[in-house]
Amino acid sequence: MDDAERRRRVGARHALAAPVASTEDAARALVAVHSTDPASMTLAVAARLQRPDVGDVERALYTDRTVVRVLAMRRTVFAVPADLALSCLAATAQSVAGPERRKLVGLLRDARVAEDPEAWLDAAHRAALALIEQLGTFSAGELAAADPLLATQIEISPGTKYATRQSVASRLMTLMSAEGHVVRARPDGAWGSTRFRWAAMAGWSDHLVEPQDAQSAAAEVARRWLFAYGPARPEDLQWWTGWTKRTTTAALAALPTVEIQGDEGPLIALADDLGPTPGSAPWVALLPALDSTTMGWKHRDWYLGPHRASLYDVNGNAGPTVWADGRVVGGWAIRDDGTVAVRLLQDPGSAARDAIDDAAHRLETFLDGTVVKARARGWSPVERELRS
């Protein structure tokens, strides 16, 4: 299965060659929509909708609750189909929730909050569990105000330029979201706001499906990822999930897979998913920073080419990218005046150039003056150039 077939699959399976009707369809296509930055999440869904609409994203997340935001793979917030949410949490409990608890215990120890920080955290955890059902939808500040234990202040990143103080309640929400106790509810502010409110996961959505166990959860996550992103290398799945090699191998072993030959070596595919992808009309897309497609694999040369240094920040986070028929051909940026600027790094042909110009105009209209800044990442070199 050559790289050309893999690129055709990206167009067909990631709702890029043929946009979809709803936010739920977009989330299913991607398995998980990168959502650490709410603005990038909304732009990622909009790029795949037949009729881009912020209201449809909010409907799916906060009204119908068919898409749920979870802190899971790679300790990243993703918006996932509700029937996969609890499997994502169960499949990453050891790699995300466990380390989050150890990190918080360390902060408590460094702050000398108690002689036994483990027992102290258990007490704070119980206090929070008792309160979240009573509070309904709440902010971390409101949770802290409800119990002196949760209002305890701890220092984050002491001795660095990022040093700050937070309440235990604020840090505890991160841990409890990874554990599946709480969910990010509608934020305060506009669609790009990061001022999250919280709610109890229990009762949040009728569409939540409890996995049988962590192993079956990991297998289900791997199955969905392999259909959307495969064929791929096992290291791609390991990187995407943040799993250990052992967990990745076990999850793949639970599935009917086959090894096939790709242009750059052996790849893994689902055994019943080997047919060719039908051709589609030429397509282009302007995908936002941190988009799930751009960040979908560890090994990216087959779609990214030589453009990594221009389009990713120093930590490997993708900036906004321009796509044409399964290849990254350039980058784009939102300037402070709300206009969208594009820079092509290779020539995709005159028809694609015209389509990219049209896509940039449509995006600018969709933004309607909204300026999205770099969050949870740095500016890419192309963004800095276009914004200068």
N, C-alpha and C positions, 0 to 999 in steps of 0.2 A: 504494500500500500504506500504509494509515493506521497511526497509532500503536496503535490497538486490536489490529490484526493483529500488529504487532511485539511487543506484550505477550503475546499468545497464544503466539507463538513462544518467548518466554522461558520460559513455563511448560512447554511441550511439549519444548523442545530442551535445557533446562538441568536436566532431571530434577527439576523442582519440582512440576508438576501431577501427575506420575506417577513416584514414586521408583523407583529401579532396584535390581537385585539385588546388585551388586558394586562395589567400588572402581574396577575397570577401566571399568565402564559409566559411572560418574560422571566419571572423568577424560576419557573420550572425549566425553562430552556437553559438557564445558566446554573441551575442547582442552588446557587447562593449568590446574591447580589452584594458586592462589597459595600458596606454601609457604615464604616467608621466615620466617614464624612457624609452626613445626610444629603448634602447638595450633590455630591458625586453619585450617590445612590439614585436620586431622582433623575439626574441627567442620563444615567445608564439605562434606566427603564424607559425614559422618554425616547432615547435613541432607537428603541426596539418596538415602539408602539406605532400602530397605523395612524393614530391621532394622539400625539403627545399631549398629556394632560396631567398636571400636578394633582388635580382633584381625584383622578383615578388611583394614583399612588396612595394618597391619603385614605381613600375608601378601603383599599385592600389592607392597609396596615392598621387602621384605627376604627373603621366602622364594621366592615365584614370580618376583619381579622383573619383573613385567609393567607396572609403573609405575615411572618413574625420575625422580629429582629432578635438575634441571639449572639452572645459572645462565645465563639466556638473555634473553628479551625484557625490555627496560627495566632490564637489570642486576638482575633479580629472580629469586629461586629459585622454580621451578615444578615441580610433580609432573605429568608428562606420560605418555601412553601410550608404552611402550618403543619401539614402531615409529616414533614421531615424535621421539624424544629427540635423535638425531644430526642430524636435519633442523633442529631448533630451534637447536642449537649452530652448525651451518654457516650458517644464515640470519642469525645475529646475530654472527658472528665479527668483522666490521668495527665493529659498534656496541658490542660488549661486550668481547670478548677483546682487541682492539687497544687500546682505551683503558685496560683493566686493566694491560696490560704497560707502557704509557707512564707510568701512575700509579706503578707499582712502581719503574720506573727513576728517576723523579723523587724518590721517597723515598730510594732508595739514594744518589742524587747529594747530596741535602740532608744525609744522614747521613755523607757523605764515606767511604763504605765502600770505595770504590776509585776510582782515577783514571778508569777506563773502566767505568761502571756497566752499560752494555749487555753488555760481554764478561763481567763478573762475574755478571750475571743468567743469561747463557747457561750458565755453568759450574754455577751453583746449580741451574738447571733440569735439566741433564744428571744431576747428582748425585741429584736427587729422582726422576727417571725410573728410574734404576738401582735405587733403594731401594724404590719402591712395589710392585714385583713381589715383592720378598723379604719385605716386611712383612705382606702380606695385608691385613688390616683394621687401621687404625692411627689414632692421633690426631696432630694437628700437633705436639704436644709430643714424641711418640715419634719422629716423623720428624726433628725438630730434634736429638734426643739421638743420632741415628744418624750425624750428620755435622756437624763443627764449622762448616762453611760455612753450613749451614742453620740453625744455632743463632744466627747473627749477629743482634743486636738492632737494630731501627730504631724511631725515634719516629714515632708517628701523631698527626696534628693538633697539632703543637707550638704552644705559646703560647695554646691555648684550654682551656676547662674539660674538653674531651674528650681532652686529651693523655694518651697512654699509650705503652708500649713493647711491641713484639711481636717475635717471632722472624721471620726471613725465611721460615721454613717455613710459618708461619701465613698470611702474605700470599700466598705462592706457591700455597697450596692454592686460594685464590680464583681466581687467574689460571689455574691448571691445570684447575680445574673448568669455567671458561668455554671453555677450549681443548678440553675433552673427554678429558683424560688421566685425571682422577679423578672419582669419584662419591661423593655423600654416602651413607654406609652407616648401619646402625642406630645411633642415638645412645646414649650412656650415660644412664640414667635413664628416667623415665616418658615417656608419649606427647607431652608438651609440652616435653620437654627440647631445649635448643639446643646441648648438648655433643656436637657432631658427631664421628663417626669417618669415616674415608675408606677408599676401596679403588680399585684400578685400574679404569678404565672397560672396558678390554679384558678380555673374559671375564666381565664382570659379569652380563650377561643374554643368553640365547639369542634374545631377542626384538628386539634392536637391529637396525635397518635402516640401512645406510649410504646417504646420498643420492648422486645422481650428481654434483652440483656445487652451489655456493652458490645459483645461480639457480633450479635445480629445487627445492632445499630451501625457498627463500623462497616459491615458488609453492605448494608443498604446505602450508606453514604458513598462507598466505593463504587457500587453498581451505578448509581445515578451519575457520579462524576465520570465514570468510564464511558457511559453512553454519550454524555455531552461533550467530553474533552478527548475521548479516545479515538483511535489507538494512541497510546502514549507510553512513556517509560514508567516503570514503577517508581523511579525517583521523582517523577512529576507529581504523582499522587501523594507520595510521602511529603514533598515540599508543600503542596497545596493544603494538606490537612494539618501539618505540623506533627504527624505521628512519628514514632520510632520506626526503624526498618522492620523490626519484628511485628509490630502492629499492622504495618502496611502489607507485609507478606501474608499474615494470617487473614486479613480482610480479602485479599485477592484470591487466596486459596479457597475461600468459602464460595467463590463465584465460578461459573463455567466460563473460563477464559482460554484463549489460545495465544501463542506467540507468533507474530508475523514479522516480515521483514519490511522495514522502512528505509528511506533514502540514507538515513544516518545510523542505521543499526536496528536491532530487534525492538519490537514494540508489543505491548499487551493490548488485546481487544476482547470484547465480549464474544463468546463463541457464536452467538446467533446474530452478530452485527457486522458481517463482513461484506455485505453487498455494496456496490458502487453508489455514490450519491448522484442523483439526477442533476444535470446541469441547470443553472439558473441564469436569469438575465444579469448583466453586469451590475454590481452594486458598490456603493461607497458608504462610509459611516464616519461620523466624528464622535469618537468615544471619549468619555471624560477620564480624568485622572483616577487611578486605582481601579479602573474598570475590570470586571471579572474575566473578560476575554483577554485583555492585554496582560493580566496577571495570572492567567490560568495554568501556566506550565513553568517548570524550572528551566527547561531547555527550550529556547525561544527562537533560535536562528531561522527555523523554517517559516516563520511568519514575520519576524522582526528584522531579519537581514542584518546590515551593519549599523543600525540606527540606535542601538542601546544607549550609547554615551550621550546622544543628543536628546533622548526622550525620557530617560529615567533619572531620578535624583541619586545622590551618592549612596543612599541606603537601599537602592534597588526598587524604589516605588515608582510606578509608571505615572508620567504626566499625561495630558491629553494627547490622543493619537488620531491620525487620519488613516483610514483603511480603504483599500480598493481590492475587491475580489480576494479577500483572505490574506492580504499582505499589508503591513504597516508601511505607508509611503510618506508620512510627514507628521507634523504636530500642529497644534493650534493653541490659542490662549484667549481668555476674556480680558480685555483691557479695562482700565478703571472707568472709562466712559461707557461701558456696556457693550462695546462692539467686539466682534469675533474676528481674530486675525489668524491666518493660516500660513504655514510655511511647508512647502513640499520638499522632501529630501531626495526624491527620485521622481522621474516623469512617468505618471501612470497612463499617459495618452490624453488627447484633447477631449474626448468624450468624458473621461473620468474627471478631468480638471473642471469641466463645466458642471458636472454633477456635484463635485466637492464645493464649488462656489455656491451652488443652489442650497446645499446642505448647511453651509455656514450662514447663509441668509435666513434659512428657516430656524436655525438654532438661535440666532440673534433675535428673531421675532418671538420665539418661545421665552427667552430670557427676559425680554421686555425691560431692559435696564438693570436687571439683577446682576451683580458682580460677585463671582465665586472666587474666593481666595484659596491658596494652598493650605489645606488642613491635614494633619496626620501624615505629612510628607513635606518635602522641600520642592521648590520650583525646579522644573527641568530646564536645561540650558536653552531649549527652543522657546519655552515660555518666557524666560527672562529676556531673551532677545526681542520677542514680539511685544512684550509689555514695556520695553524701555522707551 
